[in-house]
Amino acid sequence: MAAACSGGDEIQTASVTTYLDELQDCTIHMASQLHKVAVIGAGVSGLVTARELQREGQQIVVYEKSNQIGGVWVYDPEVETDRLGLDANRRIIHSSMYDSLRTNLTKQLMEFTDYSFTIEKNGKYLYFPDRKEVLKFLNDFGRDFGLDHLIRFNTEVVSVEQKNGKWVLESKTSDVDQINQKELFDAVVICNGHHTQPKLADTPGIKKWPGKQIHSHNYRVSDPYKDQVVVVIGNGPSGYGIAFDIAKVAKEVHVSSRFPQVEVRKLETYDNIEYCHENGAVAFEDGALVPADIIIHCTGYKYDFPFLKTNGIVTVDDNRVGPLYKHVFPPRLAPALSFVGIPKQTLNFRVAELQAKWVAQVLSGKVTLPSRQKMVADVEEHYRLMEETGVPKHHTHTFLSCNDTFIYLDWLAAQVGLPPTDEQLKRIFDKLVELATISRVGFRERLVESWPF
């Protein structure tokens, strides 16, 4: 890697930082040649990143901890021994997938720009794939683009560190021989997902509450909740999805939510939890008091990169991964280090694809990044706007509106020479969000009934 300016001068990686500090108009790029690139993770982001890097002729190694592709979309009936994920030494289960999950997005919103999602079933949920159909889509994608041979399965990345202009990546296999290996790479793309490390609600009294507690990461099936009184903390898609699933067998389900009451048999919705009492009762801010058996934390996840060593250049602070230019490149390490798949509450498949195209074209030299100073300034402006508008730090990578999603997608598309998002996709997403906001119950059916629009 070299830093290049309009004058054509070049310097080695070790002095890139000093050089850019002195020359404001420099841009960083990877020389237009083949590079050895490590991709960490073979879920949605890792697969599409591998595909785009392959198209640019790069030499790629994809590291996948499990024995198959799919990432979070791989269902694993096993759960962690620590149901809340507090024990740092526990054996970590990667996937948070539960058995009955059906997507909240239509298949059109989960397709790649050049690879369509086909569901062979008929019926009222024609447009909304279940977990098995999504996994099949990803397996078909990997097969059709010949990605399997790039992936090292059962191989966990334990350390990634830059030394002398190269990235030293240490990995270990989980097979009988347990081989440890170190390799050098010109660039690393991190695609390890963000649905594995539980984030818990800091609810008063909950540490002494006597009932059972579990994070949604360890929810799989509804059977253990039969005839139980369950409180679900969290009003996001997973919170309501799990609440509806449990309501089929539970005695009662109560959701701590800011949304209006949801009319579902055996399911009530209240304001946020005020206090958890040692006698087992859960008090809500609206005055309701519920004697509960189980609390399920559907409170989201933490970004976690335990293998990444950057001497503090890249940090995670209150779920802000940063600094990252456009949620992808750390300015001081760009373009040799990048992240694909960081944004949340958005069209994850399409965002990952366009991010991957951008990374691949930057590494191949087709696209240049702004100077380090300009990237840093852009990140700081993002943070400033968040503070001015009262958006909490932990929402740094959350897309809070449809408009935010499409502004970002269209910006990425422009970087890689693609047209902006199709207007029909925008209408589908807007309508879906509108219906789900009105009521979490039956929004899929109502969308299908109003089709086309």
Beta strands, then each sheet from edge to edge (+ up, - down):
strand 1: 2-4
strand 2: 10-11
strand 3: 27-29
strand 4: 36-40
strand 5: 59-63
strand 6: 151-152
strand 7: 155-163
strand 8: 166-173
strand 9: 180-185
strand 10: 187-190
strand 11: 197-198
strand 12: 212-215
strand 13: 229-233
strand 14: 252-256
strand 15: 267-270
strand 16: 273-276
strand 17: 281-284
strand 18: 289-291
strand 19: 294-297
strand 20: 301-302
strand 21: 308-309
strand 22: 315-317
strand 23: 320-322
strand 24: 337-339
sheet 1: 2+ 1- 3+
sheet 2: 6+ 5+ 4+ 10+ 24+
sheet 3: 9+ 8- 7+ 21+
sheet 4: 11+ 20-
sheet 5: 12+ 19+ 13+ 14+ 15+
sheet 6: 16+ 17- 18+
sheet 7: 22+ 23-
end
